[in-house]
């Protein structure tokens, strides 16, 4: 967030997300890209499509990195979707680096081939947030702004509002202390 949005203002938020439960022997940061998408959705006010599962770690540059257990994760979500009824809009976003690791059950491969289920691979948060919201992330312009209506423009606007609110609050506290 700091790299994308704190170049022209202080980052007036402190974000912490914790998952207190462990469901299997697979641990690590494979949900970190999901956390970033949730933050961007919250800041921008743009909802995330609920029929898409996400896995992938993210580094400080917004690059989505490989994770373990990719086949199990895809097949697990596929089973959930199949039980509810495949719509053709459901699927899983995985790191592009995991594509060579795919060894999926024939049933999943067939559903993807027939367009009843999807597997998208991404290399960056920008690609993933676009798939999840249907809106482009936005590329920073020379003047430091983002294209109007983009996820990053909307998030940047909200972060500016938060920074301005914090500054205003600080000034009010200073006045009260001097009084």
C-alpha distance (Angstrom), angle and dihedral (degrees) to the residues before:
residue distance angle dihedral
X1 . . .
X2 3.78 . .
X3 3.81 93.1 .
X4 3.80 93.0 49.4
X5 3.79 102.4 37.2
X6 3.81 112.7 16.5
X7 3.79 100.0 67.7
X8 3.81 95.0 98.2
X9 3.81 102.6 24.2
X10 3.78 140.2 22.1
X11 3.78 115.8 -85.6
X12 3.80 98.9 -114.5
X13 3.79 96.3 -166.9
X14 3.75 136.1 77.2
X15 3.78 111.7 -157.9
X16 3.76 126.7 -162.8
X17 3.78 126.0 169.5
X18 3.78 122.5 -177.7
X19 3.77 131.2 -175.8
X20 3.77 104.9 -157.5
X21 3.80 97.9 -170.3
X22 3.77 132.2 70.0
X23 3.78 116.1 -155.3
X24 3.79 101.7 -173.8
X25 3.76 145.1 -1.7
X26 3.81 90.3 -78.0
X27 3.78 110.4 96.6
X28 3.76 134.1 160.0
X29 3.75 139.0 85.2
X30 3.80 98.6 -49.4
X31 3.81 89.7 126.2
X32 3.80 95.7 53.6
X33 3.81 93.5 97.8
X34 3.80 88.4 50.2
X35 3.80 89.4 53.5
X36 3.80 90.5 51.9
X37 3.81 91.5 50.4
X38 3.82 90.1 50.2
X39 3.81 91.1 50.8
X40 3.80 92.7 48.5
X41 3.81 90.6 47.7
X42 3.79 91.6 50.3
X43 3.79 94.7 46.1
X44 3.81 94.5 44.6
X45 3.80 95.7 40.8
X46 3.81 89.8 -131.2
X47 3.81 113.7 132.0
X48 3.78 123.7 -128.6
X49 3.80 120.3 -124.2
X50 3.79 106.4 -103.8
X51 3.80 98.8 -148.5
X52 3.79 94.0 68.8
X53 3.79 125.3 87.1
X54 3.79 119.4 -156.4
X55 3.77 134.9 -155.3
X56 3.78 132.0 170.0
X57 3.75 140.4 98.0
X58 3.79 120.0 -113.1
X59 3.78 129.6 -146.6
X60 3.81 128.4 -147.8
X61 3.81 90.6 -88.1
X62 3.80 94.9 57.0
X63 3.80 93.9 -105.8
X64 3.80 114.2 145.5
X65 3.79 109.9 -131.0
X66 3.79 134.8 -157.9
X67 3.79 121.8 -83.8
X68 3.79 136.0 -167.3
X69 3.79 127.0 -104.1
X70 3.79 95.9 28.4
X71 3.82 94.3 153.0
X72 3.80 93.3 50.4
X73 3.79 91.4 48.1
X74 3.80 93.6 51.0
X75 3.80 93.7 43.9
X76 3.80 91.7 46.9
X77 3.79 93.3 53.3
X78 3.79 90.8 42.7
X79 3.82 89.3 55.5
X80 3.82 90.6 52.0
X81 3.80 92.0 48.7
X82 3.80 92.6 45.6
X83 3.81 90.3 52.4
X84 3.83 90.3 52.4
X85 3.81 93.2 39.7
X86 3.79 127.2 -87.9
X87 3.80 111.5 -102.5
X88 3.79 103.0 178.6
X89 3.81 90.6 -116.4
X90 3.80 96.4 78.3
X91 3.76 123.7 92.2
X92 3.76 149.4 119.0
X93 3.79 131.3 -89.8
X94 3.80 110.9 -144.5
X95 3.80 134.2 175.3
X96 3.80 113.0 -86.0
X97 3.81 87.2 -130.3
X98 3.83 89.2 65.0
X99 3.82 96.0 57.6
X100 3.84 93.0 93.7
X101 3.83 88.3 54.3
X102 3.81 94.8 60.2
X103 3.80 114.3 121.7
X104 3.79 101.6 155.4
X105 3.77 130.9 175.9
X106 3.80 114.2 -93.1
X107 3.81 90.5 -114.5
X108 3.83 91.3 60.7
X109 3.80 93.3 44.7
X110 3.80 90.3 50.6
X111 3.82 92.5 49.4
X112 3.81 90.4 51.0
X113 3.80 91.7 46.9
X114 3.82 90.2 50.7
X115 3.82 93.2 47.6
X116 3.81 94.6 -114.7
X117 3.83 93.3 116.1
X118 3.80 133.8 20.5
X119 3.77 138.7 -143.7
X120 3.79 115.0 -168.4
X121 3.79 123.2 -173.2
X122 3.80 121.3 -153.7
X123 3.78 135.3 -175.5
X124 3.81 97.4 -166.1
X125 3.78 143.9 32.4
X126 3.81 87.9 -116.0
X127 3.80 91.4 62.0
X128 3.79 93.3 45.7
X129 3.80 97.4 48.0
X130 3.80 88.7 50.9
X131 3.80 91.4 55.1
X132 3.79 92.6 44.9
X133 3.80 97.3 48.2
X134 3.78 106.0 22.9
X135 3.83 88.7 -124.9
X136 3.78 128.5 105.0
X137 3.79 116.5 -108.3
X138 3.80 92.1 -134.7
X139 3.77 132.2 -128.7
X140 3.79 120.1 -113.8
X141 3.80 111.6 -105.9
X142 3.81 124.3 -139.8
X143 3.81 90.0 -97.0
X144 3.82 90.4 56.8
X145 3.79 96.0 -107.7
X146 3.79 129.4 114.9
X147 3.83 128.2 -128.5
X148 3.82 112.7 -79.2
X149 3.78 113.5 -93.8
X150 3.80 94.4 15.0
X151 3.80 119.9 131.1
X152 3.79 91.2 -112.3
X153 3.83 92.9 48.6
X154 3.80 90.8 52.0
X155 3.81 92.7 45.6
X156 3.81 91.2 46.5
X157 3.80 90.7 51.4
X158 3.80 91.1 52.6
X159 3.80 92.5 47.1
X160 3.82 89.9 51.3
X161 3.80 89.1 52.0
X162 3.80 90.2 51.4
X163 3.82 92.2 48.0
X164 3.81 91.7 48.9
X165 3.80 90.8 48.1
X166 3.79 91.1 50.9
X167 3.81 91.5 49.2
X168 3.80 91.0 49.0
X169 3.79 90.8 48.7
X170 3.81 90.7 50.2
X171 3.81 91.2 52.3
X172 3.81 90.6 50.5
X173 3.81 90.6 51.6
X174 3.82 90.5 49.7
X175 3.82 90.7 52.5
X176 3.81 91.4 49.6
X177 3.81 92.5 49.8
X178 3.82 91.6 50.9
X179 3.81 92.4 48.9
